[in-house]
Amino acid sequence: MSISRRLARWGSARAVRRLSRSVPFAGAIIAASLLGSSIRRKGWVRGAADTVLDATPFVGALKLGLETLRGRDLLPDK
């Protein structure tokens, strides 16, 4: 394998590793941007709780899986 290929492989692996660390923060930013609509649909307490659960990295994924299996929201609308 040539040196340029090794450098390209090393660089891409490093970039993937760096991007994978930022994915949980991207999910939190998306959840925070949807806070207003969640509060309008669910009310102040349920909307805030729903956003906090969605913004937490592994808890949000677990909540999404549960809601997918159940076919409805974990915290229902008003």
TAQUIGI-V338968 format. One record per residue. N is the residue number from 0. RES is the residue in one letter. PSI is psi in whole degrees, -180 to 180 (* if undefined). OMEGA is omega in whole degrees, -180 to 180 (none if undefined). Layout:
n->{N	N}
res->{RES	RES}
psi->{PSI	PSI}
omega->{OMEGA	OMEGA}
This chain:
n->{0	1	2	3	4	5	6	7	8	9	10	11	12	13	14	15	16	17	18	19	20	21	22	23	24	25	26	27	28	29	30	31	32	33	34	35	36	37	38	39	40	41	42	43	44	45	46	47	48	49	50	51	52	53	54	55	56	57	58	59	60	61	62	63	64	65	66	67	68	69	70	71	72	73	74	75	76	77}
res->{M	S	I	S	R	R	L	A	R	W	G	S	A	R	A	V	R	R	L	S	R	S	V	P	F	A	G	A	I	I	A	A	S	L	L	G	S	S	I	R	R	K	G	W	V	R	G	A	A	D	T	V	L	D	A	T	P	F	V	G	A	L	K	L	G	L	E	T	L	R	G	R	D	L	L	P	D	K}
psi->{136	164	-39	-36	-41	-43	-41	-41	-43	-43	-41	-38	-39	-40	-42	-42	-42	-41	-36	-26	-26	-8	-45	-35	-34	-40	-39	-37	-41	-44	-40	-33	-23	10	-46	-45	-34	-40	-38	-39	-37	-11	170	-53	-50	-39	-43	-42	-40	-42	-41	-43	-41	-33	-22	126	-62	-29	-39	-39	-39	-42	-42	-42	-43	-43	-33	-43	-41	-30	12	169	148	-40	103	160	169	*}
omega->{-177	-178	-180	177	178	179	179	179	179	180	179	178	179	179	178	180	-179	179	-180	176	-177	-178	178	179	178	177	178	179	178	179	179	179	180	-178	-177	-179	178	178	178	-177	-170	-174	-173	-174	-179	180	178	179	178	179	179	179	179	-177	180	-168	-175	178	179	178	177	178	178	178	178	179	178	179	-179	-178	179	-178	175	175	-172	176	179	none}
